[in-house]
Amino acid sequence: MIVTAHRAVLIDAAATTASAVLLLAARSMLYPFFGLSSPLLIDLSAVAFIAYAAIIGLVARREVISRAALLTIVGANVAYVLASIVLLVMFWGQLHPIGRALILAVALAVEAFAALQFVAARQAPRTLRASTLPAGQ
């Protein structure tokens, strides 16, 4: 399968949406694995995932995804991975081994998306030339 910008972003959006749905479906089971006293943080994470998936889904609908847009998505994904590492380091003792494994698994998947999107960004045009824009723009 050839990795295109659209494919990399769409797969990310779909996986993020699926993660949000799974978080909401398993919220009452998951929160103890993360050392939480209620599922509120799980719910907020799911809402954030849905918002992020919607935003990058809109980007994927563009005819041409700019390098800047791809690099912004890469940056957001890298920030998520770094935040996951900080979370693991800071709260290692409070996290159940299953919670640790889930955080690590999602961080690895997000890092894979970031790598695919970075490769696509390297191949994307830096700017759109006037000749490539539709008439009237």
Contacts in CASP RR format, 6 or more apart in sequence:
PFRMAT RR
TARGET T0000
AUTHOR 0000-0000-0000
METHOD contacts of the structure
MODEL  1
MIVTAHRAVLIDAAATTASAVLLLAARSMLYPFFGLSSPLLIDLSAVAFI
AYAAIIGLVARREVISRAALLTIVGANVAYVLASIVLLVMFWGQLHPIGR
ALILAVALAVEAFAALQFVAARQAPRTLRASTLPAGQ
1 7 0 8 1.000
3 116 0 8 1.000
3 119 0 8 1.000
3 120 0 8 1.000
4 120 0 8 1.000
5 65 0 8 1.000
5 70 0 8 1.000
5 117 0 8 1.000
5 120 0 8 1.000
5 121 0 8 1.000
5 123 0 8 1.000
5 124 0 8 1.000
6 60 0 8 1.000
6 65 0 8 1.000
8 70 0 8 1.000
8 113 0 8 1.000
8 116 0 8 1.000
8 117 0 8 1.000
8 119 0 8 1.000
8 120 0 8 1.000
9 56 0 8 1.000
9 57 0 8 1.000
9 59 0 8 1.000
9 60 0 8 1.000
9 65 0 8 1.000
9 70 0 8 1.000
9 73 0 8 1.000
9 117 0 8 1.000
10 57 0 8 1.000
10 60 0 8 1.000
11 113 0 8 1.000
11 116 0 8 1.000
12 53 0 8 1.000
12 56 0 8 1.000
12 73 0 8 1.000
12 77 0 8 1.000
12 113 0 8 1.000
12 117 0 8 1.000
13 53 0 8 1.000
13 54 0 8 1.000
13 56 0 8 1.000
13 57 0 8 1.000
13 60 0 8 1.000
14 53 0 8 1.000
15 109 0 8 1.000
15 113 0 8 1.000
16 49 0 8 1.000
16 50 0 8 1.000
16 52 0 8 1.000
16 53 0 8 1.000
16 56 0 8 1.000
17 49 0 8 1.000
17 50 0 8 1.000
17 53 0 8 1.000
19 46 0 8 1.000
19 49 0 8 1.000
19 106 0 8 1.000
20 45 0 8 1.000
20 46 0 8 1.000
20 47 0 8 1.000
20 49 0 8 1.000
20 50 0 8 1.000
20 53 0 8 1.000
21 46 0 8 1.000
23 30 0 8 1.000
23 42 0 8 1.000
23 43 0 8 1.000
23 45 0 8 1.000
23 46 0 8 1.000
23 49 0 8 1.000
24 42 0 8 1.000
24 43 0 8 1.000
24 46 0 8 1.000
27 39 0 8 1.000
27 42 0 8 1.000
27 43 0 8 1.000
27 46 0 8 1.000
28 39 0 8 1.000
30 39 0 8 1.000
30 42 0 8 1.000
30 99 0 8 1.000
30 102 0 8 1.000
31 37 0 8 1.000
31 38 0 8 1.000
31 39 0 8 1.000
31 41 0 8 1.000
31 42 0 8 1.000
32 96 0 8 1.000
33 95 0 8 1.000
33 96 0 8 1.000
33 98 0 8 1.000
33 99 0 8 1.000
33 102 0 8 1.000
34 41 0 8 1.000
34 42 0 8 1.000
34 95 0 8 1.000
34 96 0 8 1.000
34 99 0 8 1.000
34 103 0 8 1.000
35 91 0 8 1.000
35 94 0 8 1.000
35 95 0 8 1.000
35 96 0 8 1.000
36 42 0 8 1.000
52 76 0 8 1.000
56 73 0 8 1.000
59 65 0 8 1.000
59 69 0 8 1.000
59 73 0 8 1.000
62 69 0 8 1.000
64 124 0 8 1.000
64 125 0 8 1.000
64 128 0 8 1.000
64 132 0 8 1.000
65 120 0 8 1.000
65 124 0 8 1.000
66 124 0 8 1.000
66 125 0 8 1.000
66 127 0 8 1.000
66 128 0 8 1.000
67 121 0 8 1.000
67 124 0 8 1.000
67 125 0 8 1.000
67 126 0 8 1.000
70 117 0 8 1.000
70 118 0 8 1.000
70 120 0 8 1.000
70 121 0 8 1.000
70 124 0 8 1.000
71 118 0 8 1.000
71 121 0 8 1.000
73 114 0 8 1.000
73 117 0 8 1.000
74 114 0 8 1.000
74 117 0 8 1.000
74 118 0 8 1.000
74 121 0 8 1.000
75 114 0 8 1.000
77 110 0 8 1.000
77 111 0 8 1.000
77 113 0 8 1.000
77 114 0 8 1.000
77 117 0 8 1.000
78 111 0 8 1.000
78 114 0 8 1.000
80 107 0 8 1.000
80 110 0 8 1.000
81 107 0 8 1.000
81 110 0 8 1.000
81 111 0 8 1.000
81 114 0 8 1.000
84 103 0 8 1.000
84 104 0 8 1.000
84 106 0 8 1.000
84 107 0 8 1.000
84 110 0 8 1.000
85 107 0 8 1.000
87 103 0 8 1.000
88 95 0 8 1.000
88 100 0 8 1.000
88 103 0 8 1.000
88 104 0 8 1.000
92 100 0 8 1.000
95 103 0 8 1.000
125 132 0 8 1.000
END
